[in-house]
Amino acid sequence: MIQEIVGTRIHFESFVAGLQPRSHSLNSADKRAFYYLVVQQEGHSVIRCDEQSHTLQSASVAVISLNSSAKLDMRGGSQLWLIGFDEALRSMIIGNEVDGPKIKQLLQQPSLLSLSANELERTFIPLIQLFESEIKEDKKRSLVILSSLLRVLLLQSHRVLQDHSSVTSESNDEILVQQFQQLIEVCFKQRVPLTYYCEQMNLTYDRLHDVCRRALGKTPKELLSERTLMDAIYRLKKLPDSIQTISNDLGFSDSSQFSHFFKKKVGCSPKQYRQQQKESHQLSTASKLADFSDWP
């Protein structure tokens, strides 16, 4: 059933275990453009949409966005709950809270979680039962309570997803770090904020920070600064470009900002560094000439 509650739409269904297989259509106009949380306590079910299928076996949780015709097929013996919600409620759930980006990330792509029966019983079932009790009674049906329960369910899903993905975290970390470094190559001269990289990678900053620390022992900011510094050093050593030109090309607002950045990293100003490199090169050349003159 779909409930209209204070300008939002919530679709809730509870399916008890039965002997016969069942199908539940999600293709009516009222049920499109919904985000769905499916909690399966036991059995086997399949969500079919856009020529794709998402299978839940035994104790499982699915988080998925449906923007077109879809169907939920359940084998006999399947027991599950389904909560759908529209964009208005999604915005309310994400809000401006510190955990909002985690929910936003979770809802951006399908997630299927396999849990132990005990874990599902402890972490999801009590919340689902509270949600069911609240939405089925006309005298209750508080949007504040329903959105809060749904928020906790989604955060719990995100937490479980992170815990279960730790088994393959090393390979995933390598891929994410490579993606980040590729983005740095494209964008570092534009001096875009780290939030831009996070948005492009569909990651929260905390997630990107953890990945970089685990894989390379450095923060995203340190990696970005290193790439900028590498380019600055090369140009000061090898090219005749003025410091102002280098500053502009690297996206700094002015040469003083660039000088402050460079001195903080290297210990001297760009002008001093270039002079040191020039003197070092001259000494090296003179030494080579002296060695050559010593030949018999």
Secondary structure, DSSP 8 states (H G I E B T S, - for coil): -EEEETTEEEEEEEE---SS-EEEE--SGGGSSEEEEEEEEESEEEEEETTEEEEEESSEEEEEEE-S-EEEEE-TT-EEEEEEE-HHHHHHHHTTSTTHHHHHHHTTS-EEEE--HHHHHHHTHHHHHHHHHHHH-TT---HHHHHHHHHHHHHHHHHHHHHHGGGGHHHHHHHHHHHHHHHHHHHGGGT--HHHHHHHHT--HHHHHHHHHHHHSS-HHHHHHHHHHHHHHHHHHH----HHHHHHHTT-SSHHHHHHHHHHHHSS-HHHHHHHHHHHHHHHHHHHHHHHHT--
